[in-house]
Structure formats: structure tokens, C-alpha cells
């Protein structure tokens, strides 16, 4: 598992902490869940999938070019 720093303003932090407290959960657990929901929402959007496929094609092209050296 990777560690990271997340900067929230005071209001965001207090809201998050309160939600976690009410649900009897750790703040980090609530954040992980929010990240997972964000990822699921993103990958289901057609615009994102189109951009992802374009990036994959471009990376494949660049990798192919690098392999020629």
C-alpha cells in the first residue's frame, strides 16, 4: 500500500472527520471508498474511455518507436 499526503481545508477535513465518526469508521477508510467510487464513475464515462483508448494507442506507438533503438 502506498502512502500519500492529502491537503484539505479546515471545513472539508471537519466534514470528513464527522462523517467517519458518525459511521464509526477511520477517515482513511472513507477516503479509500471515495477514491474507489470516483474511479468506478470515471471508467464508466464514454468520454473518459475514448481518451483512455487514445492514450493507450499513443503509448503503444511511442513504445514501438523506442524499441527500434
mmCIF file of the N, C-alpha and C atoms, coordinates in Angstrom:
data_MODEL
# 
_entry.id   MODEL 
# 
loop_
_atom_site.group_PDB 
_atom_site.id 
_atom_site.type_symbol 
_atom_site.label_atom_id 
_atom_site.label_alt_id 
_atom_site.label_comp_id 
_atom_site.label_asym_id 
_atom_site.label_entity_id 
_atom_site.label_seq_id 
_atom_site.pdbx_PDB_ins_code 
_atom_site.Cartn_x 
_atom_site.Cartn_y 
_atom_site.Cartn_z 
_atom_site.occupancy 
_atom_site.B_iso_or_equiv 
_atom_site.pdbx_formal_charge 
_atom_site.auth_seq_id 
_atom_site.auth_comp_id 
_atom_site.auth_asym_id 
_atom_site.auth_atom_id 
_atom_site.pdbx_PDB_model_num 
ATOM 1   N N  . UNK A 1 1  ? 0.845   -1.174 0.000   1.00 0.00 ? 1  UNK A N  1 
ATOM 2   C CA . UNK A 1 1  ? 0.000   0.000  0.000   1.00 0.00 ? 1  UNK A CA 1 
ATOM 3   C C  . UNK A 1 1  ? 0.888   1.233  0.000   1.00 0.00 ? 1  UNK A C  1 
ATOM 4   N N  . UNK A 1 2  ? 0.504   2.215  -0.771  1.00 0.00 ? 2  UNK A N  1 
ATOM 5   C CA . UNK A 1 2  ? 1.257   3.469  -0.854  1.00 0.00 ? 2  UNK A CA 1 
ATOM 6   C C  . UNK A 1 2  ? 0.677   4.511  0.087   1.00 0.00 ? 2  UNK A C  1 
ATOM 7   N N  . UNK A 1 3  ? 1.530   5.341  0.616   1.00 0.00 ? 3  UNK A N  1 
ATOM 8   C CA . UNK A 1 3  ? 1.097   6.464  1.445   1.00 0.00 ? 3  UNK A CA 1 
ATOM 9   C C  . UNK A 1 3  ? 1.120   7.723  0.595   1.00 0.00 ? 3  UNK A C  1 
ATOM 10  N N  . UNK A 1 4  ? 0.250   8.654  0.915   1.00 0.00 ? 4  UNK A N  1 
ATOM 11  C CA . UNK A 1 4  ? 0.242   9.921  0.198   1.00 0.00 ? 4  UNK A CA 1 
ATOM 12  C C  . UNK A 1 4  ? -0.238  11.021 1.137   1.00 0.00 ? 4  UNK A C  1 
ATOM 13  N N  . UNK A 1 5  ? 0.001   12.249 0.731   1.00 0.00 ? 5  UNK A N  1 
ATOM 14  C CA . UNK A 1 5  ? -0.450  13.394 1.502   1.00 0.00 ? 5  UNK A CA 1 
ATOM 15  C C  . UNK A 1 5  ? -1.672  13.985 0.821   1.00 0.00 ? 5  UNK A C  1 
ATOM 16  N N  . UNK A 1 6  ? -2.679  14.271 1.596   1.00 0.00 ? 6  UNK A N  1 
ATOM 17  C CA . UNK A 1 6  ? -3.896  14.880 1.086   1.00 0.00 ? 6  UNK A CA 1 
ATOM 18  C C  . UNK A 1 6  ? -4.118  16.168 1.858   1.00 0.00 ? 6  UNK A C  1 
ATOM 19  N N  . UNK A 1 7  ? -4.237  17.256 1.139   1.00 0.00 ? 7  UNK A N  1 
ATOM 20  C CA . UNK A 1 7  ? -4.456  18.542 1.797   1.00 0.00 ? 7  UNK A CA 1 
ATOM 21  C C  . UNK A 1 7  ? -5.923  18.945 1.630   1.00 0.00 ? 7  UNK A C  1 
ATOM 22  N N  . UNK A 1 8  ? -6.585  19.165 2.749   1.00 0.00 ? 8  UNK A N  1 
ATOM 23  C CA . UNK A 1 8  ? -7.975  19.602 2.771   1.00 0.00 ? 8  UNK A CA 1 
ATOM 24  C C  . UNK A 1 8  ? -8.055  20.907 3.547   1.00 0.00 ? 8  UNK A C  1 
ATOM 25  N N  . UNK A 1 9  ? -9.004  21.733 3.164   1.00 0.00 ? 9  UNK A N  1 
ATOM 26  C CA . UNK A 1 9  ? -9.186  22.920 4.005   1.00 0.00 ? 9  UNK A CA 1 
ATOM 27  C C  . UNK A 1 9  ? -9.879  22.480 5.296   1.00 0.00 ? 9  UNK A C  1 
ATOM 28  N N  . UNK A 1 10 ? -9.958  23.363 6.247   1.00 0.00 ? 10 UNK A N  1 
ATOM 29  C CA . UNK A 1 10 ? -10.470 23.019 7.573   1.00 0.00 ? 10 UNK A CA 1 
ATOM 30  C C  . UNK A 1 10 ? -11.904 22.496 7.510   1.00 0.00 ? 10 UNK A C  1 
ATOM 31  N N  . UNK A 1 11 ? -12.736 23.120 6.702   1.00 0.00 ? 11 UNK A N  1 
ATOM 32  C CA . UNK A 1 11 ? -14.136 22.699 6.596   1.00 0.00 ? 11 UNK A CA 1 
ATOM 33  C C  . UNK A 1 11 ? -14.245 21.307 5.993   1.00 0.00 ? 11 UNK A C  1 
ATOM 34  N N  . UNK A 1 12 ? -13.512 21.054 4.920   1.00 0.00 ? 12 UNK A N  1 
ATOM 35  C CA . UNK A 1 12 ? -13.532 19.726 4.303   1.00 0.00 ? 12 UNK A CA 1 
ATOM 36  C C  . UNK A 1 12 ? -13.086 18.658 5.293   1.00 0.00 ? 12 UNK A C  1 
ATOM 37  N N  . UNK A 1 13 ? -12.001 18.958 6.004   1.00 0.00 ? 13 UNK A N  1 
ATOM 38  C CA . UNK A 1 13 ? -11.486 17.997 6.979   1.00 0.00 ? 13 UNK A CA 1 
ATOM 39  C C  . UNK A 1 13 ? -12.509 17.705 8.073   1.00 0.00 ? 13 UNK A C  1 
ATOM 40  N N  . UNK A 1 14 ? -13.108 18.741 8.621   1.00 0.00 ? 14 UNK A N  1 
ATOM 41  C CA . UNK A 1 14 ? -14.073 18.546 9.708   1.00 0.00 ? 14 UNK A CA 1 
ATOM 42  C C  . UNK A 1 14 ? -15.295 17.780 9.225   1.00 0.00 ? 14 UNK A C  1 
ATOM 43  N N  . UNK A 1 15 ? -15.758 18.053 8.026   1.00 0.00 ? 15 UNK A N  1 
ATOM 44  C CA . UNK A 1 15 ? -16.897 17.305 7.479   1.00 0.00 ? 15 UNK A CA 1 
ATOM 45  C C  . UNK A 1 15 ? -16.540 15.832 7.302   1.00 0.00 ? 15 UNK A C  1 
ATOM 46  N N  . UNK A 1 16 ? -15.378 15.589 6.746   1.00 0.00 ? 16 UNK A N  1 
ATOM 47  C CA . UNK A 1 16 ? -14.924 14.216 6.537   1.00 0.00 ? 16 UNK A CA 1 
ATOM 48  C C  . UNK A 1 16 ? -14.767 13.478 7.863   1.00 0.00 ? 16 UNK A C  1 
ATOM 49  N N  . UNK A 1 17 ? -14.140 14.132 8.812   1.00 0.00 ? 17 UNK A N  1 
ATOM 50  C CA . UNK A 1 17 ? -13.936 13.534 10.136  1.00 0.00 ? 17 UNK A CA 1 
ATOM 51  C C  . UNK A 1 17 ? -15.269 13.232 10.813  1.00 0.00 ? 17 UNK A C  1 
ATOM 52  N N  . UNK A 1 18 ? -16.220 14.141 10.671  1.00 0.00 ? 18 UNK A N  1 
ATOM 53  C CA . UNK A 1 18 ? -17.539 13.941 11.271  1.00 0.00 ? 18 UNK A CA 1 
ATOM 54  C C  . UNK A 1 18 ? -18.265 12.770 10.618  1.00 0.00 ? 18 UNK A C  1 
ATOM 55  N N  . UNK A 1 19 ? -18.229 12.698 9.291   1.00 0.00 ? 19 UNK A N  1 
ATOM 56  C CA . UNK A 1 19 ? -18.853 11.566 8.602   1.00 0.00 ? 19 UNK A CA 1 
ATOM 57  C C  . UNK A 1 19 ? -18.251 10.247 9.059   1.00 0.00 ? 19 UNK A C  1 
ATOM 58  N N  . UNK A 1 20 ? -16.939 10.201 9.138   1.00 0.00 ? 20 UNK A N  1 
ATOM 59  C CA . UNK A 1 20 ? -16.263 8.980  9.567   1.00 0.00 ? 20 UNK A CA 1 
ATOM 60  C C  . UNK A 1 20 ? -16.658 8.634  11.003  1.00 0.00 ? 20 UNK A C  1 
ATOM 61  N N  . UNK A 1 21 ? -16.716 9.626  11.858  1.00 0.00 ? 21 UNK A N  1 
ATOM 62  C CA . UNK A 1 21 ? -17.087 9.397  13.252  1.00 0.00 ? 21 UNK A CA 1 
ATOM 63  C C  . UNK A 1 21 ? -18.500 8.835  13.360  1.00 0.00 ? 21 UNK A C  1 
ATOM 64  N N  . UNK A 1 22 ? -19.435 9.450  12.647  1.00 0.00 ? 22 UNK A N  1 
ATOM 65  C CA . UNK A 1 22 ? -20.834 9.010  12.701  1.00 0.00 ? 22 UNK A CA 1 
ATOM 66  C C  . UNK A 1 22 ? -20.969 7.573  12.201  1.00 0.00 ? 22 UNK A C  1 
ATOM 67  N N  . UNK A 1 23 ? -20.180 7.206  11.206  1.00 0.00 ? 23 UNK A N  1 
ATOM 68  C CA . UNK A 1 23 ? -20.227 5.846  10.660  1.00 0.00 ? 23 UNK A CA 1 
ATOM 69  C C  . UNK A 1 23 ? -19.314 4.884  11.411  1.00 0.00 ? 23 UNK A C  1 
ATOM 70  N N  . UNK A 1 24 ? -18.617 5.384  12.422  1.00 0.00 ? 24 UNK A N  1 
ATOM 71  C CA . UNK A 1 24 ? -17.675 4.589  13.212  1.00 0.00 ? 24 UNK A CA 1 
ATOM 72  C C  . UNK A 1 24 ? -16.632 3.938  12.309  1.00 0.00 ? 24 UNK A C  1 
ATOM 73  N N  . UNK A 1 25 ? -16.046 4.774  11.453  1.00 0.00 ? 25 UNK A N  1 
ATOM 74  C CA . UNK A 1 25 ? -15.029 4.317  10.502  1.00 0.00 ? 25 UNK A CA 1 
ATOM 75  C C  . UNK A 1 25 ? -13.821 5.234  10.584  1.00 0.00 ? 25 UNK A C  1 
ATOM 76  N N  . UNK A 1 26 ? -12.708 4.738  10.113  1.00 0.00 ? 26 UNK A N  1 
ATOM 77  C CA . UNK A 1 26 ? -11.498 5.560  10.034  1.00 0.00 ? 26 UNK A CA 1 
ATOM 78  C C  . UNK A 1 26 ? -11.625 6.520  8.849   1.00 0.00 ? 26 UNK A C  1 
ATOM 79  N N  . UNK A 1 27 ? -11.062 7.705  9.004   1.00 0.00 ? 27 UNK A N  1 
ATOM 80  C CA . UNK A 1 27 ? -11.074 8.690  7.925   1.00 0.00 ? 27 UNK A CA 1 
ATOM 81  C C  . UNK A 1 27 ? -10.435 8.100  6.673   1.00 0.00 ? 27 UNK A C  1 
ATOM 82  N N  . UNK A 1 28 ? -9.341  7.390  6.826   1.00 0.00 ? 28 UNK A N  1 
ATOM 83  C CA . UNK A 1 28 ? -8.675  6.804  5.658   1.00 0.00 ? 28 UNK A CA 1 
ATOM 84  C C  . UNK A 1 28 ? -9.573  5.803  4.933   1.00 0.00 ? 28 UNK A C  1 
ATOM 85  N N  . UNK A 1 29 ? -10.378 5.084  5.675   1.00 0.00 ? 29 UNK A N  1 
ATOM 86  C CA . UNK A 1 29 ? -11.306 4.131  5.065   1.00 0.00 ? 29 UNK A CA 1 
ATOM 87  C C  . UNK A 1 29 ? -12.346 4.865  4.216   1.00 0.00 ? 29 UNK A C  1 
ATOM 88  N N  . UNK A 1 30 ? -12.850 5.980  4.734   1.00 0.00 ? 30 UNK A N  1 
ATOM 89  C CA . UNK A 1 30 ? -13.831 6.779  3.998   1.00 0.00 ? 30 UNK A CA 1 
ATOM 90  C C  . UNK A 1 30 ? -13.196 7.352  2.734   1.00 0.00 ? 30 UNK A C  1 
ATOM 91  N N  . UNK A 1 31 ? -11.956 7.812  2.842   1.00 0.00 ? 31 UNK A N  1 
ATOM 92  C CA . UNK A 1 31 ? -11.254 8.363  1.675   1.00 0.00 ? 31 UNK A CA 1 
ATOM 93  C C  . UNK A 1 31 ? -11.028 7.274  0.631   1.00 0.00 ? 31 UNK A C  1 
ATOM 94  N N  . UNK A 1 32 ? -10.596 6.095  1.047   1.00 0.00 ? 32 UNK A N  1 
ATOM 95  C CA . UNK A 1 32 ? -10.391 4.991  0.095   1.00 0.00 ? 32 UNK A CA 1 
ATOM 96  C C  . UNK A 1 32 ? -11.686 4.660  -0.643  1.00 0.00 ? 32 UNK A C  1 
ATOM 97  N N  . UNK A 1 33 ? -12.780 4.623  0.089   1.00 0.00 ? 33 UNK A N  1 
ATOM 98  C CA . UNK A 1 33 ? -14.069 4.334  -0.534  1.00 0.00 ? 33 UNK A CA 1 
ATOM 99  C C  . UNK A 1 33 ? -14.426 5.412  -1.564  1.00 0.00 ? 33 UNK A C  1 
ATOM 100 N N  . UNK A 1 34 ? -14.182 6.665  -1.211  1.00 0.00 ? 34 UNK A N  1 
ATOM 101 C CA . UNK A 1 34 ? -14.479 7.771  -2.131  1.00 0.00 ? 34 UNK A CA 1 
ATOM 102 C C  . UNK A 1 34 ? -13.629 7.671  -3.391  1.00 0.00 ? 34 UNK A C  1 
ATOM 103 N N  . UNK A 1 35 ? -12.372 7.299  -3.238  1.00 0.00 ? 35 UNK A N  1 
ATOM 104 C CA . UNK A 1 35 ? -11.487 7.144  -4.399  1.00 0.00 ? 35 UNK A CA 1 
ATOM 105 C C  . UNK A 1 35 ? -11.990 6.008  -5.287  1.00 0.00 ? 35 UNK A C  1 
ATOM 106 N N  . UNK A 1 36 ? -12.371 4.900  -4.694  1.00 0.00 ? 36 UNK A N  1 
ATOM 107 C CA . UNK A 1 36 ? -12.893 3.774  -5.475  1.00 0.00 ? 36 UNK A CA 1 
ATOM 108 C C  . UNK A 1 36 ? -14.161 4.167  -6.235  1.00 0.00 ? 36 UNK A C  1 
ATOM 109 N N  . UNK A 1 37 ? -15.049 4.894  -5.585  1.00 0.00 ? 37 UNK A N  1 
ATOM 110 C CA . UNK A 1 37 ? -16.273 5.346  -6.248  1.00 0.00 ? 37 UNK A CA 1 
ATOM 111 C C  . UNK A 1 37 ? -15.945 6.291  -7.404  1.00 0.00 ? 37 UNK A C  1 
ATOM 112 N N  . UNK A 1 38 ? -14.973 7.168  -7.198  1.00 0.00 ? 38 UNK A N  1 
ATOM 113 C CA . UNK A 1 38 ? -14.550 8.095  -8.255  1.00 0.00 ? 38 UNK A CA 1 
ATOM 114 C C  . UNK A 1 38 ? -14.009 7.324  -9.455  1.00 0.00 ? 38 UNK A C  1 
ATOM 115 N N  . UNK A 1 39 ? -13.156 6.345  -9.192  1.00 0.00 ? 39 UNK A N  1 
ATOM 116 C CA . UNK A 1 39 ? -12.579 5.540  -10.277 1.00 0.00 ? 39 UNK A CA 1 
ATOM 117 C C  . UNK A 1 39 ? -13.682 4.819  -11.038 1.00 0.00 ? 39 UNK A C  1 
ATOM 118 N N  . UNK A 1 40 ? -14.592 4.191  -10.333 1.00 0.00 ? 40 UNK A N  1 
ATOM 119 C CA . UNK A 1 40 ? -15.690 3.477  -10.988 1.00 0.00 ? 40 UNK A CA 1 
ATOM 120 C C  . UNK A 1 40 ? -16.538 4.417  -11.840 1.00 0.00 ? 40 UNK A C  1 
ATOM 121 N N  . UNK A 1 41 ? -16.815 5.602  -11.331 1.00 0.00 ? 41 UNK A N  1 
ATOM 122 C CA . UNK A 1 41 ? -17.607 6.584  -12.072 1.00 0.00 ? 41 UNK A CA 1 
ATOM 123 C C  . UNK A 1 41 ? -16.871 7.031  -13.335 1.00 0.00 ? 41 UNK A C  1 
ATOM 124 N N  . UNK A 1 42 ? -15.575 7.273  -13.211 1.00 0.00 ? 42 UNK A N  1 
ATOM 125 C CA . UNK A 1 42 ? -14.781 7.742  -14.351 1.00 0.00 ? 42 UNK A CA 1 
ATOM 126 C C  . UNK A 1 42 ? -14.711 6.699  -15.453 1.00 0.00 ? 42 UNK A C  1 
ATOM 127 N N  . UNK A 1 43 ? -14.372 5.468  -15.098 1.00 0.00 ? 43 UNK A N  1 
ATOM 128 C CA . UNK A 1 43 ? -14.171 4.448  -16.128 1.00 0.00 ? 43 UNK A CA 1 
ATOM 129 C C  . UNK A 1 43 ? -15.456 4.090  -16.842 1.00 0.00 ? 43 UNK A C  1 
ATOM 130 N N  . UNK A 1 44 ? -16.593 4.469  -16.294 1.00 0.00 ? 44 UNK A N  1 
ATOM 131 C CA . UNK A 1 44 ? -17.853 4.163  -16.959 1.00 0.00 ? 44 UNK A CA 1 
ATOM 132 C C  . UNK A 1 44 ? -18.303 5.270  -17.916 1.00 0.00 ? 44 UNK A C  1 
ATOM 133 N N  . UNK A 1 45 ? -17.633 6.424  -17.905 1.00 0.00 ? 45 UNK A N  1 
ATOM 134 C CA . UNK A 1 45 ? -17.991 7.520  -18.808 1.00 0.00 ? 45 UNK A CA 1 
ATOM 135 C C  . UNK A 1 45 ? -17.358 7.311  -20.179 1.00 0.00 ? 45 UNK A C  1 
ATOM 136 N N  . UNK A 1 46 ? -18.155 7.442  -21.197 1.00 0.00 ? 46 UNK A N  1 
ATOM 137 C CA . UNK A 1 46 ? -17.692 7.213  -22.567 1.00 0.00 ? 46 UNK A CA 1 
ATOM 138 C C  . UNK A 1 46 ? -16.557 8.163  -22.960 1.00 0.00 ? 46 UNK A C  1 
ATOM 139 N N  . UNK A 1 47 ? -16.650 9.430  -22.563 1.00 0.00 ? 47 UNK A N  1 
ATOM 140 C CA . UNK A 1 47 ? -15.603 10.403 -22.899 1.00 0.00 ? 47 UNK A CA 1 
ATOM 141 C C  . UNK A 1 47 ? -14.264 9.979  -22.305 1.00 0.00 ? 47 UNK A C  1 
ATOM 142 N N  . UNK A 1 48 ? -14.268 9.521  -21.062 1.00 0.00 ? 48 UNK A N  1 
ATOM 143 C CA . UNK A 1 48 ? -13.036 9.061  -20.432 1.00 0.00 ? 48 UNK A CA 1 
ATOM 144 C C  . UNK A 1 48 ? -12.496 7.833  -21.148 1.00 0.00 ? 48 UNK A C  1 
ATOM 145 N N  . UNK A 1 49 ? -13.377 6.889  -21.483 1.00 0.00 ? 49 UNK A N  1 
ATOM 146 C CA . UNK A 1 49 ? -12.942 5.648  -22.163 1.00 0.00 ? 49 UNK A CA 1 
ATOM 147 C C  . UNK A 1 49 ? -12.318 5.979  -23.512 1.00 0.00 ? 49 UNK A C  1 
ATOM 148 N N  . UNK A 1 50 ? -12.880 6.953  -24.223 1.00 0.00 ? 50 UNK A N  1 
ATOM 149 C CA . UNK A 1 50 ? -12.314 7.373  -25.505 1.00 0.00 ? 50 UNK A CA 1 
ATOM 150 C C  . UNK A 1 50 ? -10.918 7.957  -25.296 1.00 0.00 ? 50 UNK A C  1 
ATOM 151 N N  . UNK A 1 51 ? -10.765 8.814  -24.306 1.00 0.00 ? 51 UNK A N  1 
ATOM 152 C CA . UNK A 1 51 ? -9.456  9.403  -24.006 1.00 0.00 ? 51 UNK A CA 1 
ATOM 153 C C  . UNK A 1 51 ? -8.454  8.334  -23.593 1.00 0.00 ? 51 UNK A C  1 
ATOM 154 N N  . UNK A 1 52 ? -8.900  7.371  -22.798 1.00 0.00 ? 52 UNK A N  1 
ATOM 155 C CA . UNK A 1 52 ? -8.036  6.284  -22.361 1.00 0.00 ? 52 UNK A CA 1 
ATOM 156 C C  . UNK A 1 52 ? -7.547  5.468  -23.547 1.00 0.00 ? 52 UNK A C  1 
ATOM 157 N N  . UNK A 1 53 ? -8.445  5.143  -24.459 1.00 0.00 ? 53 UNK A N  1 
ATOM 158 C CA . UNK A 1 53 ? -8.059  4.369  -25.642 1.00 0.00 ? 53 UNK A CA 1 
ATOM 159 C C  . UNK A 1 53 ? -7.069  5.145  -26.513 1.00 0.00 ? 53 UNK A C  1 
ATOM 160 N N  . UNK A 1 54 ? -7.264  6.452  -26.647 1.00 0.00 ? 54 UNK A N  1 
ATOM 161 C CA . UNK A 1 54 ? -6.326  7.285  -27.405 1.00 0.00 ? 54 UNK A CA 1 
ATOM 162 C C  . UNK A 1 54 ? -4.950  7.274  -26.744 1.00 0.00 ? 54 UNK A C  1 
ATOM 163 N N  . UNK A 1 55 ? -4.928  7.410  -25.427 1.00 0.00 ? 55 UNK A N  1 
ATOM 164 C CA . UNK A 1 55 ? -3.655  7.403  -24.701 1.00 0.00 ? 55 UNK A CA 1 
ATOM 165 C C  . UNK A 1 55 ? -2.958  6.054  -24.837 1.00 0.00 ? 55 UNK A C  1 
ATOM 166 N N  . UNK A 1 56 ? -3.723  4.970  -24.813 1.00 0.00 ? 56 UNK A N  1 
ATOM 167 C CA . UNK A 1 56 ? -3.140  3.636  -24.965 1.00 0.00 ? 56 UNK A CA 1 
ATOM 168 C C  . UNK A 1 56 ? -2.523  3.467  -26.355 1.00 0.00 ? 56 UNK A C  1 
ATOM 169 N N  . UNK A 1 57 ? -3.227  3.942  -27.383 1.00 0.00 ? 57 UNK A N  1 
ATOM 170 C CA . UNK A 1 57 ? -2.683  3.859  -28.744 1.00 0.00 ? 57 UNK A CA 1 
ATOM 171 C C  . UNK A 1 57 ? -1.400  4.680  -28.873 1.00 0.00 ? 57 UNK A C  1 
ATOM 172 N N  . UNK A 1 58 ? -1.423  5.892  -28.308 1.00 0.00 ? 58 UNK A N  1 
ATOM 173 C CA . UNK A 1 58 ? -0.249  6.757  -28.386 1.00 0.00 ? 58 UNK A CA 1 
ATOM 174 C C  . UNK A 1 58 ? 0.931   6.139  -27.642 1.00 0.00 ? 58 UNK A C  1 
ATOM 175 N N  . UNK A 1 59 ? 0.684   5.592  -26.455 1.00 0.00 ? 59 UNK A N  1 
ATOM 176 C CA . UNK A 1 59 ? 1.764   4.957  -25.700 1.00 0.00 ? 59 UNK A CA 1 
ATOM 177 C C  . UNK A 1 59 ? 2.304   3.740  -26.431 1.00 0.00 ? 59 UNK A C  1 
ATOM 178 N N  . UNK A 1 60 ? 1.432   2.965  -27.066 1.00 0.00 ? 60 UNK A N  1 
ATOM 179 C CA . UNK A 1 60 ? 1.885   1.795  -27.823 1.00 0.00 ? 60 UNK A CA 1 
ATOM 180 C C  . UNK A 1 60 ? 2.782   2.240  -28.980 1.00 0.00 ? 60 UNK A C  1 
ATOM 181 N N  . UNK A 1 61 ? 2.393   3.337  -29.631 1.00 0.00 ? 61 UNK A N  1 
ATOM 182 C CA . UNK A 1 61 ? 3.203   3.853  -30.731 1.00 0.00 ? 61 UNK A CA 1 
ATOM 183 C C  . UNK A 1 61 ? 4.567   4.309  -30.227 1.00 0.00 ? 61 UNK A C  1 
ATOM 184 N N  . UNK A 1 62 ? 4.594   5.028  -29.131 1.00 0.00 ? 62 UNK A N  1 
ATOM 185 C CA . UNK A 1 62 ? 5.867   5.509  -28.575 1.00 0.00 ? 62 UNK A CA 1 
ATOM 186 C C  . UNK A 1 62 ? 6.756   4.359  -28.117 1.00 0.00 ? 62 UNK A C  1 
ATOM 187 N N  . UNK A 1 63 ? 6.162   3.352  -27.516 1.00 0.00 ? 63 UNK A N  1 
ATOM 188 C CA . UNK A 1 63 ? 6.936   2.183  -27.076 1.00 0.00 ? 63 UNK A CA 1 
ATOM 189 C C  . UNK A 1 63 ? 7.536   1.457  -28.274 1.00 0.00 ? 63 UNK A C  1 
ATOM 190 N N  . UNK A 1 64 ? 6.752   1.319  -29.324 1.00 0.00 ? 64 UNK A N  1 
ATOM 191 C CA . UNK A 1 64 ? 7.239   0.687  -30.549 1.00 0.00 ? 64 UNK A CA 1 
ATOM 192 C C  . UNK A 1 64 ? 8.426   1.456  -31.125 1.00 0.00 ? 64 UNK A C  1 
ATOM 193 N N  . UNK A 1 65 ? 8.300   2.776  -31.157 1.00 0.00 ? 65 UNK A N  1 
ATOM 194 C CA . UNK A 1 65 ? 9.390   3.615  -31.660 1.00 0.00 ? 65 UNK A CA 1 
ATOM 195 C C  . UNK A 1 65 ? 10.648  3.474  -30.792 1.00 0.00 ? 65 UNK A C  1 
ATOM 196 N N  . UNK A 1 66 ? 10.482  3.467  -29.485 1.00 0.00 ? 66 UNK A N  1 
ATOM 197 C CA . UNK A 1 66 ? 11.639  3.314  -28.582 1.00 0.00 ? 66 UNK A CA 1 
ATOM 198 C C  . UNK A 1 66 ? 12.308  1.959  -28.744 1.00 0.00 ? 66 UNK A C  1 
ATOM 199 N N  . UNK A 1 67 ? 11.537  0.940  -29.007 1.00 0.00 ? 67 UNK A N  1 
ATOM 200 C CA . UNK A 1 67 ? 12.080  -0.414 -29.160 1.00 0.00 ? 67 UNK A CA 1 
ATOM 201 C C  . UNK A 1 67 ? 12.967  -0.532 -30.393 1.00 0.00 ? 67 UNK A C  1 
ATOM 202 N N  . UNK A 1 68 ? 12.830  0.377  -31.327 1.00 0.00 ? 68 UNK A N  1 
ATOM 203 C CA . UNK A 1 68 ? 13.648  0.355  -32.551 1.00 0.00 ? 68 UNK A CA 1 
ATOM 204 C C  . UNK A 1 68 ? 15.080  0.796  -32.317 1.00 0.00 ? 68 UNK A C  1 
ATOM 205 N N  . UNK A 1 69 ? 15.332  1.479  -31.205 1.00 0.00 ? 69 UNK A N  1 
ATOM 206 C CA . UNK A 1 69 ? 16.685  1.972  -30.932 1.00 0.00 ? 69 UNK A CA 1 
ATOM 207 C C  . UNK A 1 69 ? 17.594  0.885  -30.443 1.00 0.00 ? 69 UNK A C  1 
# 
